[in-house]
Amino acid sequence: MAIGSSVIFRGEKYKIIWLYDNGTCEIKKKDSLGQVELVRLSELKIFEKTIDFC
């Protein structure tokens, strides 16, 4: 998973906004204004694959 990836958490769409080395990340609901949740990566499912163009 990478910053900007779309994921599913508790049945709703979120976007990863920050990743931490300890296996957690900050996610933000797609339709939310600024509300951020701190969750474990293991709790997330990938919704859309993010493609990096290098």
N, C-alpha and C positions, 0 to 999 in steps of 0.2 A: 504494500500500500504506500501511497505517496500523498504529499500535501496536494489538495485539490481533487482527490479521488471522491467519487460519489459512493456512499455506502448506505446500508440499511441497518438501523438500530431500533429495536423494539417495534418493527413493522413500519417505520417511517424513514423517509429519505433525508440524509444528512450529507454534509461535505466536510472532509478532514481539513482543518485549518492549521494544525500544528502536531508534530510527532515528538515524543520524548523517548530517550534511551531506555527507560524502565518498562517499556511495553504498553504505555498509555498514550492517549492522544486527545486533543481537543477537537470536538466536532460542533458544527452549527447546523441547525435545521434549515432546510432549503428556503422556507418561507418565513423565517424568524429574523427579527431585527436585533442582532447583537447578543442573543442568549446563547451561551456556550456551555457545553457539557464536557466533563473529563471522564473518559471511559477507557477500558482495556481494549486493545486491538482484537483480542480473542472474542469479544462480544459483537464484533461487526461482521457484516457480510458485504462483499463488493457488489455494488449495483451496476456501475459502468466501468469498463476497463479504461484506464488513463493511458494514452499513448504519448510517449516522449519523442519529440523530433530533435535529434542531436546533430 
